[in-house]
Structure formats: C-alpha cells, structure tokens
Amino acid sequence: MISINWSLLIQIVNFLFLIWVLNMVLYKPIRNILIQRKEKISGLQEGIETLDGKAKDKDDAFVSGLKNARAKGAKEREILLQAAGEEEKKIVEKINKEAQVELAAVREKISKDAEEAGAALEQQLDVFAKAIGEKILGRAI
C-alpha cells in the first residue's frame, strides 16, 4: 500500500525543481531560437514579397516600354514607306517624261529619215520607171 509521507512532498518539490531547471536550461533557449527563426523567416518572406512586387513592376514597365517602342517603330516604318512611295512616284514620273522626250526624238528622226528616203526614191523614180518599162516591154524606151 502507498503511504503518504514526507517523501511524497520531496518528490513533488523535486519534480517542480526539475521542471523549472529544464524550463530554464532547455525549453526557454529552444523557444527563443524558434521565435528568432520564425521572425527571420517572416522577415525573409516579406523581403521576397517586396522583391517579387518590384520584379512584377519592372516586368510591367518593360512590357509597356516594348509595346511603345514597337508602336513607335511601326509608325516610323509607315512614314518611311510613304516617303519611299512618294519618291518612287517622282522617279517614275521623271523616267516617263524622259522616255516620252526620247520617243518624240526617235519618232522625229524616223519621220525625217522616211522623208529623206522618199525624196531619194523620188529622184530615182524616173530611172526605175524607165528600167521597169524596158523590162516589161522588152525594148528601150
């Protein structure tokens, strides 16, 4: 049978003293380390969230800048294409005018050569007519 005596009281005091010593030596330092670790992790987590937000902002700014640059490039390309089209029209008109001037000169030269050939043939027409007549008739005319 269990008897309650002064040894029970010593065991209770011993148990309470052991709990107090363990709390001071073992549990409090471990809890302090866990609290510091939790604070450090939460601080790192906040830093990560801050940096993630900054990265998203920079990415959005980059995408926006890229869109603006593409739009500006497209506008400049359109302006250059229009200028090139106008320049092309001017060059084609100039070439057409020069070709028409050359064509008129060639036509004039051909007309002049045709007139000269016609005049030369008219001068020789009597000679040719006489030769043809002699050949057809078979005698001198």
N, CA and C atoms as a LAMMPS dump frame, in Angstrom:
ITEM: TIMESTEP
0
ITEM: NUMBER OF ATOMS
423
ITEM: BOX BOUNDS ff ff ff
-5.0000000000000000e+02 5.0000000000000000e+02
-5.0000000000000000e+02 5.0000000000000000e+02
-5.0000000000000000e+02 5.0000000000000000e+02
ITEM: ATOMS id mol type element x y z
1 1 1 N 0.793 -1.146 0
2 1 2 C 0 0 0
3 1 3 C 0.867 1.253 0
4 2 1 N 0.304 2.329 -0.554
5 2 2 C 1.063 3.575 -0.655
6 2 3 C 0.757 4.408 0.581
7 3 1 N 1.863 4.822 1.128
8 3 2 C 1.666 5.682 2.287
9 3 3 C 2.125 7.096 1.938
10 4 1 N 1.361 8.032 2.373
11 4 2 C 1.67 9.438 2.11
12 4 3 C 2.491 9.928 3.293
13 5 1 N 3.734 10.332 2.952
14 5 2 C 4.596 10.849 3.985
15 5 3 C 5.44 11.976 3.416
16 6 1 N 6.443 12.303 4.146
17 6 2 C 7.268 13.438 3.752
18 6 3 C 8.018 13.175 2.45
19 7 1 N 8.282 11.884 2.018
20 7 2 C 8.96 11.596 0.764
21 7 3 C 8.118 12.022 -0.449
22 8 1 N 6.817 11.971 -0.296
23 8 2 C 5.935 12.437 -1.369
24 8 3 C 6.133 13.928 -1.6
25 9 1 N 6.253 14.644 -0.488
26 9 2 C 6.457 16.081 -0.572
27 9 3 C 7.82 16.37 -1.222
28 10 1 N 8.825 15.626 -0.928
29 10 2 C 10.143 15.803 -1.537
30 10 3 C 10.07 15.483 -3.034
31 11 1 N 9.329 14.469 -3.388
32 11 2 C 9.186 14.097 -4.805
33 11 3 C 8.466 15.198 -5.574
34 12 1 N 7.476 15.804 -4.977
35 12 2 C 6.745 16.903 -5.635
36 12 3 C 7.68 18.091 -5.813
37 13 1 N 8.437 18.434 -4.761
38 13 2 C 9.372 19.551 -4.836
39 13 3 C 10.45 19.231 -5.875
40 14 1 N 10.955 18.018 -5.849
41 14 2 C 11.973 17.585 -6.803
42 14 3 C 11.43 17.683 -8.238
43 15 1 N 10.197 17.258 -8.424
44 15 2 C 9.567 17.323 -9.756
45 15 3 C 9.428 18.77 -10.207
46 16 1 N 8.948 19.641 -9.313
47 16 2 C 8.788 21.05 -9.663
48 16 3 C 10.143 21.703 -9.953
49 17 1 N 11.174 21.376 -9.163
50 17 2 C 12.515 21.908 -9.39
51 17 3 C 13.059 21.435 -10.739
52 18 1 N 12.845 20.167 -11.065
53 18 2 C 13.297 19.617 -12.347
54 18 3 C 12.607 20.316 -13.52
55 19 1 N 11.335 20.564 -13.377
56 19 2 C 10.6 21.275 -14.438
57 19 3 C 11.162 22.69 -14.586
58 20 1 N 11.42 23.364 -13.468
59 20 2 C 11.95 24.725 -13.528
60 20 3 C 13.336 24.735 -14.183
61 21 1 N 14.217 23.804 -13.81
62 21 2 C 15.558 23.72 -14.386
63 21 3 C 15.478 23.402 -15.876
64 22 1 N 14.652 22.433 -16.222
65 22 2 C 14.503 22.096 -17.646
66 22 3 C 13.959 23.281 -18.436
67 23 1 N 13.045 24.001 -17.832
68 23 2 C 12.483 25.172 -18.495
69 23 3 C 13.58 26.206 -18.73
70 24 1 N 14.427 26.463 -17.725
71 24 2 C 15.464 27.471 -17.838
72 24 3 C 16.588 27.016 -18.777
73 25 1 N 16.98 25.787 -18.674
74 25 2 C 18.138 25.312 -19.41
75 25 3 C 17.779 24.838 -20.814
76 26 1 N 16.67 24.194 -20.971
77 26 2 C 16.362 23.55 -22.244
78 26 3 C 15.22 24.214 -23.003
79 27 1 N 14.084 24.382 -22.373
80 27 2 C 12.89 24.832 -23.101
81 27 3 C 12.949 26.303 -23.525
82 28 1 N 13.374 27.217 -22.632
83 28 2 C 13.413 28.641 -22.989
84 28 3 C 14.382 28.914 -24.135
85 29 1 N 15.625 28.383 -24.11
86 29 2 C 16.523 28.648 -25.253
87 29 3 C 15.966 28.094 -26.566
88 30 1 N 15.359 26.926 -26.497
89 30 2 C 14.782 26.356 -27.725
90 30 3 C 13.629 27.221 -28.208
91 31 1 N 12.778 27.668 -27.28
92 31 2 C 11.662 28.538 -27.689
93 31 3 C 12.181 29.867 -28.244
94 32 1 N 13.226 30.425 -27.603
95 32 2 C 13.801 31.68 -28.11
96 32 3 C 14.366 31.481 -29.517
97 33 1 N 15.062 30.367 -29.732
98 33 2 C 15.603 30.078 -31.066
99 33 3 C 14.472 29.921 -32.076
100 34 1 N 13.398 29.228 -31.681
101 34 2 C 12.247 29.063 -32.591
102 34 3 C 11.58 30.401 -32.894
103 35 1 N 11.493 31.291 -31.869
104 35 2 C 10.894 32.614 -32.097
105 35 3 C 11.782 33.431 -33.044
106 36 1 N 13.103 33.404 -32.823
107 36 2 C 14.028 34.129 -33.707
108 36 3 C 13.965 33.586 -35.132
109 37 1 N 13.889 32.277 -35.225
110 37 2 C 13.802 31.644 -36.538
111 37 3 C 12.519 32.044 -37.251
112 38 1 N 11.418 32.072 -36.512
113 38 2 C 10.13 32.469 -37.099
114 38 3 C 10.18 33.93 -37.554
115 39 1 N 10.797 34.809 -36.74
116 39 2 C 10.919 36.215 -37.112
117 39 3 C 11.794 36.37 -38.356
118 40 1 N 12.888 35.618 -38.389
119 40 2 C 13.782 35.684 -39.537
120 40 3 C 13.067 35.197 -40.797
121 41 1 N 12.343 34.107 -40.69
122 41 2 C 11.605 33.57 -41.845
123 41 3 C 10.534 34.543 -42.301
124 42 1 N 9.822 35.152 -41.35
125 42 2 C 8.787 36.115 -41.745
126 42 3 C 9.431 37.346 -42.385
127 43 1 N 10.606 37.78 -41.872
128 43 2 C 11.313 38.907 -42.493
129 43 3 C 11.767 38.571 -43.903
130 44 1 N 12.288 37.374 -44.086
131 44 2 C 12.696 36.947 -45.426
132 44 3 C 11.489 36.84 -46.359
133 45 1 N 10.38 36.361 -45.818
134 45 2 C 9.155 36.239 -46.625
135 45 3 C 8.679 37.616 -47.087
136 46 1 N 8.741 38.592 -46.169
137 46 2 C 8.351 39.963 -46.546
138 46 3 C 9.304 40.513 -47.605
139 47 1 N 10.603 40.228 -47.443
140 47 2 C 11.58 40.665 -48.446
141 47 3 C 11.309 40.036 -49.801
142 48 1 N 10.968 38.771 -49.777
143 48 2 C 10.642 38.074 -51.026
144 48 3 C 9.423 38.699 -51.683
145 49 1 N 8.4 38.981 -50.887
146 49 2 C 7.182 39.588 -51.446
147 49 3 C 7.478 40.975 -52.005
148 50 1 N 8.32 41.737 -51.289
149 50 2 C 8.68 43.076 -51.77
150 50 3 C 9.439 42.987 -53.088
151 51 1 N 10.432 42.103 -53.133
152 51 2 C 11.212 41.949 -54.36
153 51 3 C 10.366 41.407 -55.501
154 52 1 N 9.44 40.518 -55.163
155 52 2 C 8.545 39.979 -56.197
156 52 3 C 7.669 41.092 -56.769
157 53 1 N 7.17 41.962 -55.891
158 53 2 C 6.371 43.1 -56.361
159 53 3 C 7.189 44.028 -57.249
160 54 1 N 8.444 44.292 -56.828
161 54 2 C 9.308 45.151 -57.643
162 54 3 C 9.602 44.505 -58.994
163 55 1 N 9.83 43.189 -58.971
164 55 2 C 10.105 42.484 -60.227
165 55 3 C 8.898 42.553 -61.159
166 56 1 N 7.706 42.398 -60.593
167 56 2 C 6.494 42.499 -61.429
168 56 3 C 6.337 43.897 -61.991
169 57 1 N 6.617 44.91 -61.166
170 57 2 C 6.527 46.289 -61.649
171 57 3 C 7.522 46.54 -62.776
172 58 1 N 8.75 46.052 -62.593
173 58 2 C 9.765 46.233 -63.64
174 58 3 C 9.394 45.466 -64.9
175 59 1 N 8.819 44.274 -64.728
176 59 2 C 8.393 43.495 -65.89
177 59 3 C 7.275 44.215 -66.629
178 60 1 N 6.318 44.766 -65.866
179 60 2 C 5.226 45.522 -66.497
180 60 3 C 5.772 46.746 -67.222
181 61 1 N 6.743 47.429 -66.597
182 61 2 C 7.34 48.604 -67.243
183 61 3 C 8.082 48.191 -68.507
184 62 1 N 8.775 47.063 -68.46
185 62 2 C 9.499 46.57 -69.632
186 62 3 C 8.528 46.239 -70.762
187 63 1 N 7.444 45.533 -70.426
188 63 2 C 6.454 45.165 -71.443
189 63 3 C 5.82 46.418 -72.03
190 64 1 N 5.503 47.373 -71.172
191 64 2 C 4.908 48.623 -71.649
192 64 3 C 5.886 49.373 -72.556
193 65 1 N 7.15 49.453 -72.147
194 65 2 C 8.154 50.116 -72.971
195 65 3 C 8.344 49.413 -74.298
196 66 1 N 8.303 48.083 -74.272
197 66 2 C 8.444 47.307 -75.501
198 66 3 C 7.271 47.568 -76.445
199 67 1 N 6.057 47.637 -75.889
200 67 2 C 4.888 47.935 -76.725
201 67 3 C 4.997 49.325 -77.328
202 68 1 N 5.418 50.289 -76.505
203 68 2 C 5.576 51.658 -77.013
204 68 3 C 6.636 51.722 -78.102
205 69 1 N 7.741 51.023 -77.889
206 69 2 C 8.811 51.022 -78.893
207 69 3 C 8.332 50.385 -80.192
208 70 1 N 7.581 49.285 -80.073
209 70 2 C 7.059 48.645 -81.292
210 70 3 C 6.09 49.562 -82.018
211 71 1 N 5.218 50.233 -81.26
212 71 2 C 4.265 51.155 -81.888
213 71 3 C 5.005 52.296 -82.57
214 72 1 N 6.021 52.832 -81.899
215 72 2 C 6.803 53.924 -82.484
216 72 3 C 7.529 53.448 -83.736
217 73 1 N 8.099 52.245 -83.67
218 73 2 C 8.782 51.683 -84.836
219 73 3 C 7.832 51.482 -86.004
220 74 1 N 6.617 51.013 -85.698
221 74 2 C 5.627 50.804 -86.761
222 74 3 C 5.242 52.139 -87.403
223 75 1 N 5.078 53.177 -86.582
224 75 2 C 4.741 54.496 -87.126
225 75 3 C 5.873 55.026 -88.01
226 76 1 N 7.108 54.882 -87.529
227 76 2 C 8.254 55.357 -88.315
228 76 3 C 8.381 54.575 -89.615
229 77 1 N 8.109 53.255 -89.551
230 77 2 C 8.169 52.445 -90.76
231 77 3 C 7.116 52.916 -91.76
232 78 1 N 5.908 53.216 -91.27
233 78 2 C 4.853 53.704 -92.163
234 78 3 C 5.257 55.035 -92.799
235 79 1 N 5.848 55.907 -91.989
236 79 2 C 6.289 57.204 -92.52
237 79 3 C 7.351 56.996 -93.599
238 80 1 N 8.303 56.095 -93.322
239 80 2 C 9.357 55.826 -94.309
240 80 3 C 8.781 55.181 -95.57
241 81 1 N 7.802 54.28 -95.404
242 81 2 C 7.183 53.662 -96.578
243 81 3 C 6.443 54.694 -97.418
244 82 1 N 5.759 55.629 -96.765
245 82 2 C 5.068 56.676 -97.501
246 82 3 C 6.069 57.559 -98.251
247 83 1 N 7.151 57.917 -97.552
248 83 2 C 8.172 58.755 -98.2
249 83 3 C 8.796 58.014 -99.38
250 84 1 N 9.045 56.712 -99.207
251 84 2 C 9.617 55.915 -100.292
252 84 3 C 8.641 55.815 -101.459
253 85 1 N 7.351 55.663 -101.147
254 85 2 C 6.34 55.618 -102.214
255 85 3 C 6.284 56.916 -102.997
256 86 1 N 6.353 58.035 -102.292
257 86 2 C 6.34 59.335 -102.969
258 86 3 C 7.593 59.51 -103.825
259 87 1 N 8.722 59.11 -103.287
260 87 2 C 9.975 59.207 -104.043
261 87 3 C 9.918 58.321 -105.287
262 88 1 N 9.339 57.136 -105.126
263 88 2 C 9.198 56.219 -106.26
264 88 3 C 8.322 56.852 -107.349
265 89 1 N 7.222 57.492 -106.925
266 89 2 C 6.347 58.148 -107.906
267 89 3 C 7.09 59.247 -108.651
268 90 1 N 7.896 60.019 -107.917
269 90 2 C 8.655 61.093 -108.566
270 90 3 C 9.642 60.528 -109.572
271 91 1 N 10.331 59.471 -109.192
272 91 2 C 11.318 58.866 -110.099
273 91 3 C 10.635 58.295 -111.327
274 92 1 N 9.5 57.612 -111.125
275 92 2 C 8.774 57.027 -112.257
276 92 3 C 8.272 58.132 -113.19
277 93 1 N 7.758 59.221 -112.639
278 93 2 C 7.298 60.337 -113.468
279 93 3 C 8.461 60.936 -114.269
280 94 1 N 9.613 61.091 -113.607
281 94 2 C 10.785 61.64 -114.289
282 94 3 C 11.216 60.732 -115.427
283 95 1 N 11.246 59.422 -115.163
284 95 2 C 11.645 58.463 -116.2
285 95 3 C 10.638 58.483 -117.343
286 96 1 N 9.333 58.57 -117.018
287 96 2 C 8.304 58.631 -118.068
288 96 3 C 8.479 59.872 -118.937
289 97 1 N 8.764 60.991 -118.312
290 97 2 C 8.959 62.218 -119.083
291 97 3 C 10.173 62.097 -119.999
292 98 1 N 11.257 61.561 -119.446
293 98 2 C 12.465 61.388 -120.264
294 98 3 C 12.205 60.409 -121.417
295 99 1 N 11.455 59.338 -121.128
296 99 2 C 11.142 58.357 -122.172
297 99 3 C 10.275 58.99 -123.253
298 100 1 N 9.323 59.831 -122.856
299 100 2 C 8.47 60.484 -123.857
300 100 3 C 9.281 61.452 -124.711
301 101 1 N 10.226 62.152 -124.093
302 101 2 C 11.076 63.065 -124.856
303 101 3 C 11.917 62.26 -125.842
304 102 1 N 12.505 61.134 -125.382
305 102 2 C 13.296 60.288 -126.276
306 102 3 C 12.438 59.713 -127.387
307 103 1 N 11.22 59.268 -127.031
308 103 2 C 10.312 58.7 -128.026
309 103 3 C 9.965 59.741 -129.086
310 104 1 N 9.709 60.961 -128.651
311 104 2 C 9.404 62.021 -129.616
312 104 3 C 10.605 62.273 -130.521
313 105 1 N 11.821 62.256 -129.943
314 105 2 C 13.018 62.477 -130.751
315 105 3 C 13.208 61.338 -131.752
316 106 1 N 12.979 60.094 -131.313
317 106 2 C 13.117 58.948 -132.216
318 106 3 C 12.073 59.011 -133.321
319 107 1 N 10.849 59.368 -132.958
320 107 2 C 9.791 59.479 -133.983
321 107 3 C 10.142 60.565 -135.003
322 108 1 N 10.657 61.666 -134.498
323 108 2 C 11.028 62.76 -135.395
324 108 3 C 12.155 62.316 -136.332
325 109 1 N 13.143 61.583 -135.783
326 109 2 C 14.251 61.11 -136.602
327 109 3 C 13.753 60.123 -137.651
328 110 1 N 12.854 59.205 -137.224
329 110 2 C 12.299 58.225 -138.179
330 110 3 C 11.524 58.944 -139.269
331 111 1 N 10.746 59.942 -138.89
332 111 2 C 9.979 60.704 -139.881
333 111 3 C 10.92 61.424 -140.845
334 112 1 N 11.984 62 -140.307
335 112 2 C 12.946 62.714 -141.137
336 112 3 C 13.652 61.737 -142.083
337 113 1 N 14.052 60.557 -141.521
338 113 2 C 14.703 59.558 -142.366
339 113 3 C 13.752 59.059 -143.452
340 114 1 N 12.478 58.885 -143.096
341 114 2 C 11.497 58.431 -144.09
342 114 3 C 11.327 59.478 -145.191
343 115 1 N 11.306 60.737 -144.822
344 115 2 C 11.174 61.798 -145.826
345 115 3 C 12.405 61.832 -146.735
346 116 1 N 13.598 61.665 -146.116
347 116 2 C 14.819 61.662 -146.915
348 116 3 C 14.827 60.476 -147.878
349 117 1 N 14.398 59.294 -147.364
350 117 2 C 14.354 58.113 -148.229
351 117 3 C 13.33 58.319 -149.351
352 118 1 N 12.178 58.905 -148.997
353 118 2 C 11.156 59.179 -150.019
354 118 3 C 11.666 60.154 -151.068
355 119 1 N 12.404 61.201 -150.637
356 119 2 C 12.952 62.18 -151.582
357 119 3 C 13.99 61.515 -152.475
358 120 1 N 14.823 60.62 -151.878
359 120 2 C 15.84 59.93 -152.676
360 120 3 C 15.173 59.01 -153.676
361 121 1 N 14.113 58.339 -153.26
362 121 2 C 13.399 57.452 -154.179
363 121 3 C 12.696 58.25 -155.281
364 122 1 N 12.203 59.409 -154.954
365 122 2 C 11.531 60.23 -155.979
366 122 3 C 12.519 60.69 -157.038
367 123 1 N 13.735 60.977 -156.605
368 123 2 C 14.756 61.381 -157.563
369 123 3 C 15.096 60.227 -158.491
370 124 1 N 15.05 59.018 -157.968
371 124 2 C 15.394 57.858 -158.786
372 124 3 C 14.149 57.221 -159.426
373 125 1 N 12.984 57.793 -159.185
374 125 2 C 11.733 57.229 -159.694
375 125 3 C 11.731 57.151 -161.229
376 126 1 N 12.196 58.167 -161.876
377 126 2 C 12.216 58.158 -163.332
378 126 3 C 13.145 57.058 -163.845
379 127 1 N 14.26 56.892 -163.208
380 127 2 C 15.213 55.875 -163.636
381 127 3 C 14.597 54.497 -163.44
382 128 1 N 13.985 54.276 -162.294
383 128 2 C 13.354 52.975 -162.01
384 128 3 C 12.168 52.72 -162.96
385 129 1 N 11.36 53.741 -163.189
386 129 2 C 10.203 53.574 -164.074
387 129 3 C 10.658 53.228 -165.494
388 130 1 N 11.703 53.875 -165.95
389 130 2 C 12.221 53.598 -167.277
390 130 3 C 12.765 52.178 -167.344
391 131 1 N 13.5 51.721 -166.312
392 131 2 C 14.075 50.374 -166.304
393 131 3 C 12.962 49.342 -166.268
394 132 1 N 11.925 49.579 -165.481
395 132 2 C 10.818 48.626 -165.396
396 132 3 C 10.075 48.584 -166.735
397 133 1 N 9.854 49.742 -167.308
398 133 2 C 9.166 49.79 -168.612
399 133 3 C 9.941 49.034 -169.676
400 134 1 N 11.27 49.199 -169.671
401 134 2 C 12.084 48.5 -170.656
402 134 3 C 12.03 47 -170.428
403 135 1 N 12.012 46.588 -169.211
404 135 2 C 11.959 45.151 -168.941
405 135 3 C 10.597 44.591 -169.301
406 136 1 N 9.545 45.31 -169.027
407 136 2 C 8.207 44.814 -169.342
408 136 3 C 8.006 44.792 -170.887
409 137 1 N 8.423 45.842 -171.541
410 137 2 C 8.228 45.919 -172.971
411 137 3 C 9.295 45.128 -173.725
412 138 1 N 10.395 44.953 -173.118
413 138 2 C 11.466 44.219 -173.758
414 138 3 C 12.216 45.075 -174.773
415 139 1 N 12.108 46.353 -174.747
416 139 2 C 12.807 47.248 -175.653
417 139 3 C 13.142 48.536 -174.95
418 140 1 N 13.944 49.344 -175.514
419 140 2 C 14.366 50.613 -174.919
420 140 3 C 13.28 51.644 -175.107
421 141 1 N 13.138 52.464 -174.095
422 141 2 C 12.079 53.49 -174.177
423 141 3 C 12.714 54.836 -174.403
